[in-house]
Structures are given as structure tokens and as C-alpha cells.
Amino acid sequence: MPAIDIDDIWFRANPDREYRLRRQTPAELEKWPVPPGYGFTGWCIIRRADRAVELFAIAEGATWDDYDFEMSQFFNELRAGEAA
């Protein structure tokens, strides 16, 4: 099952959430022009409203809050960086 279908299932199961944070699939990681380096893991944030996706990498073992407020701010920062 494609990751986008799993995202849809997750949003249906979590109707109060506007953002989803998850690790990237191997297929998604293959699309990076330069993959995350050693010791880093690829993640993505999906926005419910339009299914827009932002990609990022953090150090393996690092923790991350997945509250909508924090995800919204980080999503917008990633999106703004893309435009710069």
C-alpha cells in the first residue's frame, strides 16, 4: 500500500489532527537528491488540508513532538525555506 493511502487512513482515524509526522518510506528516501547522511533519519510532515508534504532529516534517536501547533510551525518554516 502506498504511503499516501496509509496517510489517508491515519487522518480518518485521527479526525482532530491537521498534521501527521512519520518516518519516510524507502521509496520516498530514494527521491532525495542527496539522501540523509549517516546517523540521520528521513521524516516527513503531511498537512491534512491539501496533503502537502515537507521532508526533513533529524539525528537517529532524536525525539520530536507531534502536536499540531508545533507541526504547523515547523511545516511552515520548511515551506518558507523552500521558497528562499
C-alpha positions in Angstrom: 0.0 0.0 0.0 1.4 3.4 -0.9 2.3 5.7 1.9 -0.2 8.3 0.8 -3.0 5.7 1.3 -1.7 5.0 4.8 -1.7 8.7 5.5 -5.4 8.9 4.4 -6.2 6.0 6.8 -4.3 7.7 9.6 -6.2 11.0 9.1 -9.6 9.2 9.0 -8.6 7.5 12.3 -7.4 10.9 13.8 -10.1 13.4 12.6 -8.9 16.0 15.1 -5.4 16.2 13.7 -4.3 18.6 11.0 -0.7 17.3 10.6 0.9 13.9 10.6 4.6 13.2 11.4 6.1 9.9 10.2 9.3 8.3 9.0 9.8 8.3 5.3 9.5 5.0 3.4 12.5 3.7 1.5 10.8 4.7 -1.8 10.4 8.3 -0.5 14.0 8.4 0.6 15.2 7.3 -2.9 13.7 10.5 -4.3 16.1 12.7 -2.3 18.7 14.3 -4.5 21.1 13.8 -1.6 19.9 11.3 1.0 20.2 11.9 4.7 23.7 11.3 5.9 25.0 8.6 8.2 23.2 8.8 11.6 20.2 10.7 10.2 16.7 9.5 9.5 14.3 10.9 6.9 11.0 12.1 8.2 8.0 13.9 6.7 5.1 16.1 7.8 1.8 15.7 5.9 -0.8 18.5 6.0 -4.4 17.2 6.0 -5.9 20.2 4.2 -4.1 19.6 0.9 -1.9 16.5 1.5 1.2 18.7 1.0 4.4 17.0 2.3 7.6 18.5 3.7 10.7 16.4 4.1 13.4 16.7 6.6 16.0 14.6 8.4 17.0 14.5 12.1 19.6 12.6 14.0 18.7 9.0 14.7 17.3 8.6 18.2 16.2 12.3 18.5 12.8 12.8 19.8 10.2 15.1 18.3 6.8 16.4 19.5 4.0 15.7 17.1 1.4 18.2 18.3 -0.4 20.1 15.6 0.8 23.5 16.8 4.5 22.6 16.6 4.0 20.7 13.4 2.2 23.6 11.8 5.1 26.0 12.7 7.8 23.6 11.5 5.9 22.8 8.3 5.6 26.5 7.5 9.3 27.0 8.2 10.3 24.2 5.9 7.9 25.5 3.3 9.4 29.1 3.6 12.9 27.7 3.3 11.8 26.0 0.0 10.8 29.4 -1.4 14.0 31.1 -0.4 
